[in-house]
C-alpha cells in the first residue's frame, strides 16, 4: 500500500488516529497506530491500533465485541494524523460510554459527564 509510505509516523513509529462516526460526525475516540495496525485496518476493514502501554497491536473490540468497521480513512494536510470514518458496534469507550469524549470541562475547572452509556464494563470485561 503505497499511501502508507507517505504517512509521517513519529519517532516511535506511531501516528494518531481519530475515529469518527460516519453517519453523525461524532468523535468517538483517539488512539495510536503503527504501520502494522494501519495495514491490518486496510486489509480487514476493522480498526486496529497500537497500545503504547502494552507495546502491542490490538483489534478494537477483540475483548468486548464492540468493533469499528472502517468505511474511509483520511489524512490531514501533513499526513501525520489519520481520521477514520467508522461504524461503531456497541460503545467505543472502555468505560461503557458510546464515545470517549463524555466529559465536559467547565471554565471554573469543573467537569460534567454528558455521555451515553451503552454497556456495563464490569460485565463486558469480566476476568476469565
N, CA, C and O atoms as a MOPAC input file, in Angstrom:
PM7 MOZYME 1SCF
protein

 N      0.84100 1    -1.18200 1     0.00000 1
 C      0.00000 1     0.00000 1     0.00000 1
 C      0.87700 1     1.23200 1     0.00000 1
 O      1.43600 1     1.61900 1     1.02600 1
 N      0.98500 1     1.82500 1    -1.13500 1
 C      1.89000 1     2.95100 1    -1.32700 1
 C      1.57000 1     4.13200 1    -0.41500 1
 O      2.47700 1     4.83200 1     0.03500 1
 N      0.29500 1     4.35300 1    -0.14400 1
 C     -0.05900 1     5.52400 1     0.66200 1
 C      0.54900 1     5.45400 1     2.05400 1
 O      0.83000 1     6.49200 1     2.65300 1
 N      0.75600 1     4.25400 1     2.58200 1
 C      1.32200 1     4.12200 1     3.92500 1
 C      2.74000 1     4.68000 1     3.97100 1
 O      3.17000 1     5.19900 1     5.00200 1
 N      3.46100 1     4.57700 1     2.87000 1
 C      4.81400 1     5.13400 1     2.81100 1
 C      4.81500 1     6.65800 1     2.89700 1
 O      5.83200 1     7.25800 1     3.24300 1
 N      3.69100 1     7.28100 1     2.58800 1
 C      3.57900 1     8.74200 1     2.65000 1
 C      3.23500 1     9.24400 1     4.05000 1
 O      3.35400 1    10.43800 1     4.32400 1
 N      2.80900 1     8.34300 1     4.93800 1
 C      2.43800 1     8.75400 1     6.29200 1
 C      3.67400 1     9.15500 1     7.08600 1
 O      4.75600 1     8.59600 1     6.90600 1
 N      3.49500 1    10.12500 1     7.95900 1
 C      4.58800 1    10.60100 1     8.81200 1
 C      4.36300 1    10.06700 1    10.21800 1
 O      3.66600 1    10.67500 1    11.03000 1
 N      4.96500 1     8.92300 1    10.48400 1
 C      4.92500 1     8.33400 1    11.81600 1
 C      5.90500 1     9.08900 1    12.71200 1
 O      6.90600 1     9.61800 1    12.22900 1
 N      5.62300 1     9.14100 1    14.00600 1
 C      6.52500 1     9.84000 1    14.92400 1
 C      7.78200 1     9.01100 1    15.18000 1
 O      7.96700 1     7.95200 1    14.58000 1
 N      8.63800 1     9.49400 1    16.06800 1
 C      9.92500 1     8.83200 1    16.33400 1
 C      9.75700 1     7.41600 1    16.87600 1
 O     10.67700 1     6.60200 1    16.79500 1
 N      8.57300 1     7.12300 1    17.43100 1
 C      8.29300 1     5.78300 1    17.94700 1
 C      7.56500 1     4.91100 1    16.92300 1
 O      7.16000 1     3.78900 1    17.22800 1
 N      7.40500 1     5.43900 1    15.70700 1
 C      6.73800 1     4.68100 1    14.66000 1
 C      5.21900 1     4.68600 1    14.75800 1
 O      4.55100 1     3.77900 1    14.26300 1
 N      4.67500 1     5.72800 1    15.40900 1
 C      3.23200 1     5.80300 1    15.64300 1
 C      2.61700 1     7.03600 1    14.98300 1
 O      3.29400 1     8.03000 1    14.72100 1
 N      1.31400 1     6.93700 1    14.72400 1
 C      0.55300 1     8.04600 1    14.17300 1
 C     -0.79400 1     8.08200 1    14.90300 1
 O     -1.40600 1     7.03400 1    15.10800 1
 N     -1.26800 1     9.28100 1    15.30100 1
 C     -2.57200 1     9.33700 1    15.96200 1
 C     -3.69800 1     9.08700 1    14.95500 1
 O     -3.62700 1     9.49400 1    13.79500 1
 N     -4.73900 1     8.40100 1    15.44200 1
 C     -5.89800 1     8.08700 1    14.60600 1
 C     -7.17100 1     8.47800 1    15.34600 1
 O     -7.40300 1     8.05000 1    16.47600 1
 N     -7.97500 1     9.28000 1    14.70500 1
 C     -9.25100 1     9.73200 1    15.24200 1
 C    -10.35100 1     8.87000 1    14.63600 1
 O    -10.40800 1     8.70000 1    13.41800 1
 N    -11.22000 1     8.32600 1    15.47700 1
 C    -12.36300 1     7.55000 1    14.99500 1
 C    -13.60700 1     8.42500 1    15.08700 1
 O    -13.94200 1     8.94400 1    16.15100 1
 N    -14.27800 1     8.57800 1    13.96400 1
 C    -15.45100 1     9.43600 1    13.87500 1
 C    -16.61700 1     8.64000 1    13.30600 1
 O    -16.45400 1     7.92700 1    12.31500 1
 N    -17.79200 1     8.75400 1    13.92300 1
 C    -18.97400 1     8.07800 1    13.41500 1
 C    -19.27300 1     8.58700 1    12.01000 1
 O    -19.42800 1     9.79100 1    11.80700 1
 N    -19.35300 1     7.69200 1    11.05300 1
 C    -19.53600 1     8.06500 1     9.64900 1
 C    -20.88300 1     8.72500 1     9.39200 1
 O    -21.01600 1     9.51200 1     8.45500 1
 N    -21.88200 1     8.41500 1    10.21100 1
 C    -23.21700 1     8.96000 1     9.98700 1
 C    -23.47200 1    10.27200 1    10.71900 1
 O    -24.07900 1    11.18800 1    10.16400 1
 N    -23.00500 1    10.36300 1    11.97700 1
 C    -23.32200 1    11.53700 1    12.79100 1
 C    -22.20100 1    12.55700 1    12.87800 1
 O    -22.44500 1    13.71900 1    13.20400 1
 N    -20.97100 1    12.13600 1    12.59000 1
 C    -19.82200 1    13.02300 1    12.73400 1
 C    -19.26600 1    13.06400 1    14.14800 1
 O    -18.27300 1    13.74800 1    14.39600 1
 N    -19.88900 1    12.34100 1    15.08900 1
 C    -19.42300 1    12.32900 1    16.47500 1
 C    -18.02900 1    11.70900 1    16.55500 1
 O    -17.78100 1    10.64600 1    15.98700 1
 N    -17.12500 1    12.38100 1    17.26100 1
 C    -15.79000 1    11.82600 1    17.50400 1
 C    -15.92800 1    10.82400 1    18.64100 1
 O    -16.40600 1    11.15700 1    19.72500 1
 N    -15.50500 1     9.59900 1    18.37900 1
 C    -15.67700 1     8.53000 1    19.35900 1
 C    -14.42700 1     8.25100 1    20.18100 1
 O    -14.51800 1     7.97500 1    21.37700 1
 N    -13.27100 1     8.32000 1    19.55200 1
 C    -12.03900 1     8.06200 1    20.29300 1
 C    -10.82500 1     8.50600 1    19.49200 1
 O    -10.91100 1     8.76500 1    18.29200 1
 N     -9.70700 1     8.58800 1    20.17100 1
 C     -8.40200 1     8.84500 1    19.55700 1
 C     -7.46400 1     7.77200 1    20.09800 1
 O     -7.43000 1     7.51200 1    21.30100 1
 N     -6.71400 1     7.16200 1    19.21200 1
 C     -5.75300 1     6.13500 1    19.62000 1
 C     -4.54000 1     6.22400 1    18.70000 1
 O     -4.47800 1     7.08800 1    17.82500 1
 N     -3.58800 1     5.33700 1    18.90100 1
 C     -2.35900 1     5.32800 1    18.11700 1
 C     -2.32200 1     4.11000 1    17.20900 1
 O     -2.85500 1     3.05300 1    17.54600 1
 N     -1.69100 1     4.26800 1    16.06200 1
 C     -1.49600 1     3.16200 1    15.13300 1
 C     -0.02600 1     3.11500 1    14.73900 1
 O      0.61800 1     4.15100 1    14.57200 1
 N      0.49700 1     1.89800 1    14.59100 1
 C      1.80400 1     1.72900 1    13.96300 1
 C      1.54000 1     1.26700 1    12.52600 1
 O      0.38600 1     1.11500 1    12.12500 1
 N      2.58000 1     1.05100 1    11.77500 1
 C      2.41700 1     0.66200 1    10.36900 1
 C      1.57900 1    -0.61200 1    10.23400 1
 O      0.68300 1    -0.69100 1     9.39300 1
 N      1.88000 1    -1.60400 1    11.07200 1
 C      1.15500 1    -2.87300 1    11.01500 1
 C     -0.34300 1    -2.67300 1    11.28200 1
 O     -1.17700 1    -3.29500 1    10.62500 1
 N     -0.68100 1    -1.81500 1    12.23700 1
 C     -2.08600 1    -1.54800 1    12.54500 1
 C     -2.79100 1    -0.88800 1    11.36200 1
 O     -3.93800 1    -1.21500 1    11.05900 1
 N     -2.10400 1     0.04300 1    10.69300 1
 C     -2.68300 1     0.68800 1     9.50200 1
 C     -2.90000 1    -0.35300 1     8.41300 1
 O     -3.95800 1    -0.38800 1     7.78400 1
 N     -1.90500 1    -1.19500 1     8.19000 1
 C     -2.02400 1    -2.23700 1     7.16000 1
 C     -3.17400 1    -3.19000 1     7.46300 1
 O     -3.95400 1    -3.52500 1     6.57100 1
 N     -3.28500 1    -3.62700 1     8.71600 1
 C     -4.35800 1    -4.55200 1     9.08900 1
 C     -5.73300 1    -3.90100 1     9.00600 1
 O     -6.71600 1    -4.54700 1     8.64300 1
 N     -5.79100 1    -2.62200 1     9.34500 1
 C     -7.05700 1    -1.90400 1     9.24400 1
 C     -7.53700 1    -1.88700 1     7.79500 1
 O     -8.70800 1    -2.14900 1     7.51900 1
 N     -6.63400 1    -1.58000 1     6.88200 1
 C     -6.99500 1    -1.58100 1     5.45700 1
 C     -7.35900 1    -2.97900 1     4.97200 1
 O     -8.35600 1    -3.15700 1     4.27300 1
 N     -6.56300 1    -3.95700 1     5.33700 1
 C     -6.76200 1    -5.31300 1     4.83000 1
 C     -8.05200 1    -5.95300 1     5.35300 1
 O     -8.71200 1    -6.70100 1     4.63100 1
 N     -8.40900 1    -5.65800 1     6.61000 1
 C     -9.54900 1    -6.33700 1     7.23200 1
 C    -10.79900 1    -5.47700 1     7.34500 1
 O    -11.88700 1    -5.99800 1     7.58800 1
 N    -10.65500 1    -4.15600 1     7.17100 1
 C    -11.81600 1    -3.28200 1     7.27700 1
 C    -12.28600 1    -3.03900 1     8.69600 1
 O    -13.35400 1    -2.46800 1     8.91200 1
 N    -11.49000 1    -3.47300 1     9.66700 1
 C    -11.77400 1    -3.26000 1    11.08200 1
 C    -10.61100 1    -2.49800 1    11.69900 1
 O     -9.45400 1    -2.73100 1    11.34800 1
 N    -10.91700 1    -1.58600 1    12.61900 1
 C     -9.87500 1    -0.74800 1    13.21400 1
 C     -8.94200 1    -1.55900 1    14.09900 1
 O     -9.37600 1    -2.29100 1    14.98900 1
 N     -7.65200 1    -1.41100 1    13.83400 1
 C     -6.57700 1    -1.97900 1    14.64500 1
 C     -5.75600 1    -0.80700 1    15.17000 1
 O     -5.56900 1     0.18600 1    14.46700 1
 N     -5.27500 1    -0.91700 1    16.38000 1
 C     -4.50000 1     0.15100 1    16.99600 1
 C     -3.23700 1    -0.43000 1    17.61500 1
 O     -3.02800 1    -1.64300 1    17.62800 1
 N     -2.40400 1     0.46700 1    18.12700 1
 C     -1.20000 1     0.05500 1    18.83900 1
 C     -1.30000 1     0.57600 1    20.26300 1
 O     -1.49600 1     1.77100 1    20.48100 1
 N     -1.16700 1    -0.31800 1    21.22500 1
 C     -1.20800 1     0.06900 1    22.63500 1
 C      0.18900 1     0.46900 1    23.08600 1
 O      1.10900 1    -0.34900 1    23.07200 1
 N      0.34700 1     1.72100 1    23.48400 1
 C      1.64900 1     2.18000 1    23.97200 1
 C      1.98700 1     1.55900 1    25.31700 1
 O      3.16000 1     1.31800 1    25.60500 1
 N      0.97900 1     1.29400 1    26.15000 1
 C      1.25500 1     0.71000 1    27.46400 1
 C      1.57100 1    -0.78400 1    27.37200 1
 O      2.45300 1    -1.27700 1    28.07400 1
 N      0.85200 1    -1.50200 1    26.50600 1
 C      1.08400 1    -2.94700 1    26.36000 1
 C      2.14000 1    -3.26000 1    25.30000 1
 O      2.61100 1    -4.39100 1    25.18600 1
 N      2.49900 1    -2.23500 1    24.53000 1
 C      3.50700 1    -2.37400 1    23.47500 1
 C      3.13700 1    -3.47200 1    22.46900 1
 O      3.95800 1    -4.31200 1    22.10000 1
 N      1.86200 1    -3.43200 1    22.04000 1
 C      1.43000 1    -4.40400 1    21.03200 1
 C      0.21000 1    -3.87900 1    20.28600 1
 O     -0.51300 1    -2.99900 1    20.75200 1
 N      0.01900 1    -4.44900 1    19.12700 1
 C     -1.13400 1    -4.11200 1    18.31200 1
 C     -2.38200 1    -4.79100 1    18.88100 1
 O     -2.30200 1    -5.87000 1    19.46900 1
 N     -3.53800 1    -4.14000 1    18.69700 1
 C     -4.79600 1    -4.75700 1    19.14000 1
 C     -5.92800 1    -4.39600 1    18.18600 1
 O     -5.93700 1    -3.32800 1    17.57300 1
 N     -6.86100 1    -5.29900 1    18.08100 1
 C     -8.06800 1    -5.09000 1    17.29400 1
 C     -9.11100 1    -4.46900 1    18.20200 1
 O     -9.42900 1    -5.02600 1    19.25200 1
 N     -9.64800 1    -3.32200 1    17.81100 1
 C    -10.70600 1    -2.69000 1    18.60000 1
 C    -11.88400 1    -3.65000 1    18.67600 1
 O    -12.43000 1    -4.06000 1    17.65100 1
 N    -12.27000 1    -4.00500 1    19.89200 1
 C    -13.39100 1    -4.90900 1    20.10300 1
 C    -12.99400 1    -6.36100 1    20.27800 1
 O    -13.85800 1    -7.23400 1    20.35100 1
 N    -11.68400 1    -6.63600 1    20.34800 1
 C    -11.26300 1    -8.03100 1    20.47200 1
 C    -11.74800 1    -8.66000 1    21.77500 1
 O    -11.98400 1    -9.86700 1    21.81900 1
 N    -11.90100 1    -7.87500 1    22.82800 1
 C    -12.44700 1    -8.39300 1    24.08800 1
 C    -13.93900 1    -8.14100 1    24.20400 1
 O    -14.69300 1    -9.02700 1    24.60700 1
 N    -14.36600 1    -6.94800 1    23.85700 1
 C    -15.75300 1    -6.52900 1    24.07000 1
 C    -16.70300 1    -6.93900 1    22.95100 1
 O    -17.90800 1    -7.06700 1    23.16700 1
 N    -16.16300 1    -7.14300 1    21.76400 1
 C    -17.02200 1    -7.37900 1    20.60000 1
 C    -17.48700 1    -6.08900 1    19.96000 1
 O    -18.21300 1    -6.12100 1    18.96600 1
 N    -17.08500 1    -4.95300 1    20.51000 1
 C    -17.50400 1    -3.64300 1    20.01700 1
 C    -16.51400 1    -3.13700 1    18.96200 1
 O    -15.73400 1    -2.21700 1    19.20700 1
 N    -16.56900 1    -3.75600 1    17.80100 1
 C    -15.62000 1    -3.44200 1    16.73800 1
 C    -15.96600 1    -2.14100 1    16.02800 1
 O    -17.08900 1    -1.64300 1    16.11400 1
 N    -14.97600 1    -1.60400 1    15.32400 1
 C    -15.16200 1    -0.41900 1    14.48600 1
 C    -14.97800 1    -0.84200 1    13.03400 1
 O    -13.89200 1    -1.25300 1    12.62700 1
 N    -16.04400 1    -0.73700 1    12.26800 1
 C    -15.99500 1    -1.05800 1    10.83300 1
 C    -15.57700 1     0.21000 1    10.09600 1
 O    -16.28500 1     1.21700 1    10.12600 1
 N    -14.44200 1     0.15500 1     9.44700 1
 C    -13.84900 1     1.33900 1     8.82200 1
 C    -14.39000 1     1.50200 1     7.40100 1
 O    -14.26200 1     0.60800 1     6.56400 1
 N    -14.99400 1     2.66200 1     7.15100 1
 C    -15.55500 1     2.96200 1     5.83200 1
 C    -14.61900 1     3.81500 1     4.99600 1
 O    -14.60300 1     3.71800 1     3.76900 1
 N    -13.83400 1     4.65500 1     5.67100 1
 C    -12.95800 1     5.58200 1     4.94700 1
 C    -11.83900 1     6.01700 1     5.87500 1
 O    -12.04500 1     6.18300 1     7.07700 1
 N    -10.65400 1     6.19900 1     5.31200 1
 C     -9.53000 1     6.75200 1     6.07200 1
 C     -9.03800 1     7.98800 1     5.33000 1
 O     -8.78000 1     7.94800 1     4.12700 1
 N     -8.91400 1     9.07500 1     6.06600 1
 C     -8.39700 1    10.33400 1     5.53000 1
 C     -7.11600 1    10.69100 1     6.27500 1
 O     -6.88900 1    10.23900 1     7.39700 1
 N     -6.29000 1    11.50000 1     5.64000 1
 C     -5.11100 1    12.05000 1     6.30800 1
 C     -5.25400 1    13.56200 1     6.35000 1
 O     -5.95900 1    14.15500 1     5.53400 1
 N     -4.58000 1    14.17200 1     7.30500 1
 C     -4.54900 1    15.62700 1     7.32300 1
 C     -3.53900 1    16.11700 1     6.28600 1
 O     -2.89200 1    15.31400 1     5.61300 1
 N     -3.41100 1    17.42400 1     6.16300 1
 C     -2.56400 1    18.02500 1     5.12700 1
 C     -1.09300 1    17.66200 1     5.27700 1
 O     -0.35700 1    17.67400 1     4.29100 1
 N     -0.64800 1    17.33800 1     6.49000 1
 C      0.74800 1    16.96500 1     6.73000 1
 C      0.97800 1    15.46000 1     6.72300 1
 O      2.11100 1    15.00200 1     6.87100 1
 N     -0.08200 1    14.69500 1     6.55300 1
 C     -0.02600 1    13.22400 1     6.58900 1
 C      0.52400 1    12.67600 1     7.89900 1
 O      1.18000 1    11.63400 1     7.92300 1
 N      0.24000 1    13.40800 1     9.01700 1
 C      0.71000 1    12.92000 1    10.30600 1
 C     -0.41400 1    12.64300 1    11.29500 1
 O     -0.16700 1    12.43200 1    12.48300 1
 N     -1.65600 1    12.64500 1    10.79800 1
 C     -2.83100 1    12.27200 1    11.58600 1
 C     -3.80400 1    11.55800 1    10.65300 1
 O     -3.97600 1    11.94600 1     9.49800 1
 N     -4.44400 1    10.49700 1    11.18100 1
 C     -5.46800 1     9.79200 1    10.42300 1
 C     -6.84500 1    10.10900 1    10.99400 1
 O     -7.01100 1    10.24600 1    12.20600 1
 N     -7.81400 1    10.22100 1    10.11800 1
 C     -9.21400 1    10.36800 1    10.50600 1
 C     -9.96000 1     9.20200 1     9.86800 1
 O    -10.01300 1     9.07300 1     8.64500 1
 N    -10.53400 1     8.35600 1    10.72000 1
 C    -11.24400 1     7.19300 1    10.21200 1
 C    -12.74300 1     7.38000 1    10.39400 1
 O    -13.21800 1     7.61600 1    11.50500 1
 N    -13.47300 1     7.27500 1     9.31200 1
 C    -14.93200 1     7.30100 1     9.33700 1
 C    -15.36900 1     5.87100 1     9.56700 1
 O    -15.07100 1     4.98900 1     8.76100 1
 N    -16.07900 1     5.63200 1    10.67000 1
 C    -16.36500 1     4.25800 1    11.07200 1
 C    -17.84000 1     4.06400 1    11.40700 1
 O    -18.59600 1     5.01800 1    11.58500 1
 N    -18.21200 1     2.80700 1    11.48500 1
 C    -19.48600 1     2.38700 1    12.07600 1
 C    -19.11200 1     1.60500 1    13.32400 1
 O    -18.42900 1     0.58300 1    13.24900 1
 N    -19.56100 1     2.09000 1    14.46000 1
 C    -19.21100 1     1.50800 1    15.75500 1
 C    -20.25700 1     0.49100 1    16.17400 1
 O    -21.44600 1     0.80500 1    16.21900 1
 N    -19.82900 1    -0.72200 1    16.48000 1
 C    -20.70700 1    -1.70600 1    17.10700 1
 C    -20.58100 1    -1.51600 1    18.60800 1
 O    -19.48300 1    -1.64200 1    19.14900 1
 N    -21.66800 1    -1.21900 1    19.28900 1
 C    -21.62400 1    -1.00400 1    20.73800 1
 C    -20.94300 1     0.30600 1    21.07500 1
 O    -21.10600 1     1.29700 1    20.36300 1
 N    -20.17800 1     0.31800 1    22.16000 1
 C    -19.51600 1     1.53600 1    22.60300 1
 C    -18.05100 1     1.57200 1    22.22500 1
 O    -17.40400 1     0.53300 1    22.09400 1
 N    -17.53700 1     2.77400 1    22.05200 1
 C    -16.13100 1     2.95200 1    21.71500 1
 C    -15.25500 1     3.01900 1    22.96400 1
 O    -14.07600 1     2.66700 1    22.91700 1
 N    -15.82200 1     3.46700 1    24.07100 1
 C    -15.02400 1     3.70700 1    25.28000 1
 C    -15.08800 1     2.52700 1    26.24300 1
 O    -16.14500 1     1.93100 1    26.44700 1
 N    -13.94500 1     2.20200 1    26.82900 1
 C    -13.87600 1     1.10000 1    27.79100 1
 C    -14.68800 1     1.36900 1    29.05500 1
 O    -14.91700 1     0.45400 1    29.84600 1
 N    -15.12800 1     2.62500 1    29.25700 1
 C    -15.94900 1     2.97300 1    30.42600 1
 C    -17.41200 1     2.59400 1    30.24000 1
 O    -18.20700 1     2.67900 1    31.17600 1
 N    -17.76700 1     2.17000 1    29.01200 1
 C    -19.15800 1     1.83600 1    28.71200 1
 C    -19.88600 1     2.92400 1    27.95300 1
 O    -21.02400 1     2.73500 1    27.52400 1
 N    -19.22400 1     4.07700 1    27.78400 1
 C    -19.83000 1     5.17200 1    27.03300 1
 C    -19.66600 1     4.96500 1    25.53300 1
 O    -18.72200 1     4.31800 1    25.07900 1
 N    -20.59800 1     5.52400 1    24.77900 1
 C    -20.51700 1     5.43000 1    23.31700 1
 C    -19.23600 1     6.08000 1    22.82000 1
 O    -18.57300 1     5.54400 1    21.93200 1
 N    -18.87900 1     7.23800 1    23.38600 1
 C    -17.69200 1     7.99900 1    22.99500 1
 C    -16.76000 1     8.16500 1    24.19000 1
 O    -17.20800 1     8.21000 1    25.33500 1
 N    -15.47200 1     8.25500 1    23.91900 1
 C    -14.50600 1     8.55200 1    24.97700 1
 C    -14.59900 1    10.02100 1    25.42200 1
 O    -14.07200 1    10.39000 1    26.47100 1
 N    -15.26500 1    10.84300 1    24.62600 1
 C    -15.36100 1    12.27500 1    24.91200 1
 C    -16.68500 1    12.60200 1    25.59700 1
 O    -17.49900 1    13.35700 1    25.06600 1
 N    -16.89100 1    12.02600 1    26.77700 1
 C    -18.14300 1    12.19900 1    27.50500 1
 C    -18.03700 1    13.19100 1    28.66800 1
 O    -19.02400 1    13.44800 1    29.35700 1
 N    -16.85800 1    13.73900 1    28.88300 1
 C    -16.66800 1    14.70800 1    29.97100 1
 C    -16.62800 1    16.12400 1    29.40200 1
 O    -15.87600 1    16.41700 1    28.47200 1
 N    -17.45300 1    16.99100 1    29.98100 1
 C    -17.48000 1    18.39200 1    29.57400 1
 C    -16.73600 1    19.18500 1    30.64600 1
 O    -17.11900 1    19.17200 1    31.81600 1
 N    -15.68600 1    19.86600 1    30.24500 1
 C    -14.89500 1    20.68700 1    31.17500 1
 C    -15.46000 1    22.09700 1    31.19900 1
 O    -15.74300 1    22.67800 1    30.15200 1
 N    -15.62300 1    22.64100 1    32.39200 1
 C    -16.18900 1    23.98100 1    32.53300 1
 C    -15.08200 1    24.99400 1    32.83400 1
 O    -14.02700 1    24.61700 1    33.34400 1
 N    -15.30900 1    26.26900 1    32.52500 1
 C    -14.27900 1    27.29000 1    32.74700 1
 C    -13.82400 1    27.40000 1    34.20300 1
 O    -12.69600 1    27.81500 1    34.47000 1
 N    -14.69300 1    27.03100 1    35.14300 1
 C    -14.31700 1    27.12700 1    36.56000 1
 C    -13.53400 1    25.91000 1    37.05100 1
 O    -13.26200 1    25.78400 1    38.24500 1
 N    -13.17300 1    25.02100 1    36.13600 1
 C    -12.38600 1    23.85200 1    36.49800 1
 C    -13.20800 1    22.61500 1    36.80900 1
 O    -12.66400 1    21.56100 1    37.13900 1
 N    -14.50900 1    22.74800 1    36.70300 1
 C    -15.37200 1    21.60800 1    36.97500 1
 C    -15.46500 1    20.66400 1    35.79200 1
 O    -14.93500 1    20.91600 1    34.70900 1
 N    -16.15600 1    19.57400 1    36.04400 1
 C    -16.37800 1    18.59800 1    34.97900 1
 C    -17.80900 1    18.06800 1    35.11500 1
 O    -18.30800 1    17.82200 1    36.21300 1
 N    -18.43300 1    17.90600 1    33.97100 1
 C    -19.79000 1    17.36800 1    33.93500 1
 C    -19.78300 1    16.18700 1    32.97500 1
 O    -19.24400 1    16.28500 1    31.87300 1
 N    -20.37300 1    15.08300 1    33.38300 1
 C    -20.45300 1    13.93100 1    32.49200 1
 C    -21.70100 1    14.04400 1    31.63000 1
 O    -22.80100 1    14.27900 1    32.12800 1
 N    -21.50800 1    13.87300 1    30.33600 1
 C    -22.58300 1    14.03700 1    29.37000 1
 C    -22.54300 1    12.91000 1    28.35100 1
 O    -22.70900 1    13.13100 1    27.15100 1
 N    -22.32000 1    11.69900 1    28.84600 1
 C    -22.15600 1    10.56500 1    27.93700 1
 C    -23.39500 1     9.69900 1    27.84100 1
 O    -24.33900 1     9.83000 1    28.62000 1
 N    -23.36300 1     8.82400 1    26.87600 1
 C    -24.42500 1     7.84500 1    26.69600 1
 C    -23.82000 1     6.47700 1    26.98500 1
 O    -23.00800 1     5.96900 1    26.21200 1
 N    -24.22600 1     5.88400 1    28.11200 1
 C    -23.74700 1     4.54000 1    28.46500 1
 C    -24.44300 1     3.53300 1    27.56000 1
 O    -25.66800 1     3.52900 1    27.43600 1
 N    -23.64000 1     2.67900 1    26.93000 1
 C    -24.21500 1     1.66600 1    26.04600 1
 C    -23.90100 1     0.23800 1    26.50300 1
 O    -24.45000 1    -0.72500 1    25.96600 1
 N    -23.01900 1     0.10600 1    27.49400 1
 C    -22.76100 1    -1.21400 1    28.06100 1
 C    -22.15300 1    -1.07300 1    29.45000 1
 O    -21.64900 1    -0.01400 1    29.82400 1
 N    -22.21200 1    -2.16000 1    30.19900 1
 C    -21.65900 1    -2.22000 1    31.54900 1
 C    -20.27000 1    -2.85100 1    31.46800 1
 O    -20.14900 1    -4.04700 1    31.20500 1
 N    -19.22000 1    -2.05400 1    31.69100 1
 C    -17.86300 1    -2.60100 1    31.56600 1
 C    -17.57500 1    -3.75900 1    32.52900 1
 O    -16.77000 1    -4.63300 1    32.20600 1
 N    -18.21000 1    -3.78300 1    33.69300 1
 C    -17.95200 1    -4.88300 1    34.63000 1
 C    -18.47100 1    -6.20800 1    34.07300 1
 O    -17.97600 1    -7.27200 1    34.44700 1
 N    -19.44900 1    -6.15300 1    33.19500 1
 C    -19.95500 1    -7.36900 1    32.55600 1
 C    -19.14900 1    -7.74500 1    31.31700 1
 O    -18.90600 1    -8.92300 1    31.05400 1
 N    -18.74100 1    -6.73300 1    30.56500 1
 C    -18.03100 1    -6.97400 1    29.30500 1
 C    -16.59600 1    -7.42700 1    29.54100 1
 O    -16.09300 1    -8.30100 1    28.83400 1
 N    -15.93900 1    -6.83400 1    30.53100 1
 C    -14.52300 1    -7.13100 1    30.76200 1
 C    -14.31400 1    -8.01600 1    31.98300 1
 O    -13.33400 1    -7.84600 1    32.70800 1
 N    -15.21000 1    -8.94500 1    32.21500 1
 C    -15.03600 1    -9.88400 1    33.32700 1
 C    -13.73900 1   -10.65500 1    33.15400 1
 O    -13.38600 1   -11.05600 1    32.04500 1
 N    -13.04100 1   -10.85700 1    34.24700 1
 C    -11.81000 1   -11.66700 1    34.20300 1
 C    -12.19700 1   -13.11200 1    33.93500 1
 O    -13.11700 1   -13.64600 1    34.55500 1
 N    -11.50000 1   -13.72700 1    33.02200 1
 C    -11.81900 1   -15.10900 1    32.65700 1
 C    -11.11700 1   -16.08800 1    33.57400 1
 O    -11.26900 1   -17.30000 1    33.41600 1

